[in-house]
Every structure is written in structure tokens, then in C-alpha cells.
Amino acid sequence: MALNVMKPGYNRGFLMAALMVIASCCSLGQGATSSMAIFVSVRAFSALFHSALNPLIFESVTDYFPAN
């Protein structure tokens, strides 16, 4: 809903796919690093992208299963 107010007509599917790819790369980065500082920063970015992804998924579910 908030993204629709900021930029009407955005492509939700493309945004979800892009966020999922970036979040997946962050997850791979968490497992591939041996530095604690890099791990913490990649973990923070992973949380950021996952928190941006959840509202888009919930909005998609409400499109398929309306309240009525």
C-alpha cells in the first residue's frame, strides 16, 4: 500500500523477485564469510531486505484470497 502511494503502477512481481534475489545473496554471504564484522553487516542487510519483502507477499495473498 505505501509503495503504491509513493509510485503508482509499480511492478510488484519484479520488486518481489529483485528483493528475493538480493536477500538470497545476503544469506549466501552470511555463510561464506569468516569475518564477524562482515557477517554482522550482511546479516543486517538480510534483515532489511526480508522485512521489505514480507508486506509484498502478504499483499499478494490478499489479492488471491479476498476478505469476502
Residue frames as qw, qx, qy, qz and C-alpha x, y, z in Angstrom:
[[0.000, 0.885, 0.465, 0.000, 0.00, 0.00, 0.00],
 [0.282, -0.822, 0.085, 0.488, 2.73, 2.51, 0.90],
 [0.408, -0.177, 0.588, 0.676, 4.66, 1.79, -2.30],
 [0.243, 0.600, 0.676, 0.352, 1.53, 2.40, -4.34],
 [0.096, -0.945, -0.238, 0.201, 1.20, 5.86, -2.77],
 [0.360, -0.652, 0.342, 0.574, 4.85, 6.72, -3.46],
 [0.066, 0.350, -0.676, -0.645, 4.95, 5.38, -7.01],
 [0.748, 0.283, 0.340, -0.496, 1.65, 4.38, -8.61],
 [0.828, 0.498, -0.145, -0.215, 1.82, 1.48, -11.04],
 [0.096, -0.631, 0.770, 0.013, 4.96, -0.24, -9.78],
 [0.769, 0.149, -0.578, -0.228, 5.53, -3.85, -10.78],
 [0.678, -0.542, 0.366, -0.336, 5.05, -5.86, -7.59],
 [0.994, 0.062, 0.073, 0.062, 6.25, -9.13, -9.13],
 [0.620, 0.582, -0.254, 0.460, 9.51, -7.62, -10.33],
 [0.185, -0.727, 0.391, -0.533, 10.09, -5.94, -6.96],
 [0.865, -0.362, 0.269, -0.222, 9.44, -9.20, -5.09],
 [0.939, 0.254, -0.040, 0.229, 11.81, -11.10, -7.38],
 [0.376, 0.694, -0.318, 0.525, 14.56, -8.49, -7.02],
 [0.436, -0.658, 0.395, -0.471, 14.25, -8.42, -3.22],
 [0.966, -0.170, 0.167, -0.096, 14.29, -12.23, -3.08],
 [0.810, 0.427, -0.173, 0.363, 17.47, -12.42, -5.17],
 [0.111, 0.711, -0.387, 0.576, 19.21, -9.78, -3.04],
 [0.678, -0.521, 0.331, -0.399, 18.08, -11.45, 0.20],
 [0.997, 0.042, 0.025, 0.059, 19.33, -14.80, -1.10],
 [0.598, 0.565, -0.297, 0.485, 22.71, -13.31, -1.92],
 [0.251, -0.688, 0.402, -0.551, 22.86, -11.88, 1.60],
 [0.902, -0.305, 0.213, -0.220, 22.10, -15.34, 3.01],
 [0.905, 0.292, -0.119, 0.285, 24.89, -16.83, 0.93],
 [0.258, 0.706, -0.341, 0.565, 27.22, -14.08, 2.13],
 [0.601, -0.617, 0.306, -0.405, 26.42, -14.93, 5.74],
 [0.973, -0.142, 0.184, 0.007, 27.54, -18.50, 5.24],
 [0.799, 0.470, -0.068, 0.368, 30.57, -17.73, 3.11],
 [0.104, 0.819, -0.302, 0.476, 32.31, -15.21, 5.34],
 [0.740, -0.201, -0.510, 0.390, 34.70, -15.86, 8.19],
 [0.184, 0.213, -0.259, 0.924, 34.83, -12.25, 9.42],
 [0.105, -0.538, -0.737, 0.396, 32.48, -11.30, 12.23],
 [0.066, 0.485, 0.055, -0.871, 32.19, -7.67, 11.07],
 [0.256, 0.122, -0.634, -0.719, 31.18, -8.69, 7.55],
 [0.199, -0.309, -0.930, -0.028, 28.79, -11.29, 8.93],
 [0.021, -0.549, -0.555, 0.625, 27.02, -8.70, 11.10],
 [0.179, 0.426, -0.175, -0.870, 26.70, -6.21, 8.24],
 [0.279, 0.009, -0.797, -0.536, 25.43, -8.84, 5.79],
 [0.145, -0.393, -0.880, 0.222, 23.01, -10.09, 8.46],
 [0.091, 0.525, 0.312, -0.787, 21.66, -6.54, 8.89],
 [0.281, 0.293, -0.461, -0.789, 21.16, -6.18, 5.12],
 [0.217, -0.148, -0.942, -0.208, 19.46, -9.56, 5.03],
 [0.030, -0.504, -0.721, 0.474, 17.01, -8.46, 7.72],
 [0.160, 0.466, -0.023, -0.870, 16.37, -5.22, 5.84],
 [0.312, 0.159, -0.667, -0.658, 15.50, -6.97, 2.58],
 [0.205, -0.271, -0.940, 0.009, 13.40, -9.65, 4.28],
 [0.041, 0.520, 0.554, -0.649, 11.42, -7.01, 6.16],
 [0.274, 0.408, -0.232, -0.840, 10.75, -5.20, 2.85],
 [0.256, 0.057, -0.865, -0.429, 9.68, -8.47, 1.23],
 [0.021, 0.278, 0.901, -0.331, 7.07, -9.57, 3.79],
 [0.338, 0.494, 0.321, -0.734, 4.47, -6.82, 3.12],
 [0.390, 0.379, -0.531, -0.650, 4.62, -7.53, -0.60],
 [0.200, -0.014, -0.975, -0.090, 3.96, -11.23, -0.01],
 [0.121, 0.389, 0.750, -0.521, 1.04, -10.52, 2.35],
 [0.360, 0.493, -0.018, -0.792, -0.43, -8.08, -0.18],
 [0.340, 0.239, -0.767, -0.489, -0.21, -10.75, -2.89],
 [0.059, -0.182, -0.966, 0.175, -2.00, -13.27, -0.70],
 [0.255, 0.488, 0.492, -0.674, -4.89, -10.85, -0.14],
 [0.377, 0.393, -0.404, -0.735, -5.21, -10.46, -3.92],
 [0.336, 0.063, -0.901, -0.266, -5.72, -14.21, -4.34],
 [0.321, -0.436, -0.826, 0.155, -7.95, -14.66, -1.27],
 [0.124, -0.480, -0.033, -0.868, -10.20, -11.61, -0.80],
 [0.150, -0.091, 0.681, -0.711, -11.87, -10.99, 2.56],
 [0.701, 0.128, 0.157, -0.683, -15.40, -11.63, 1.25]]
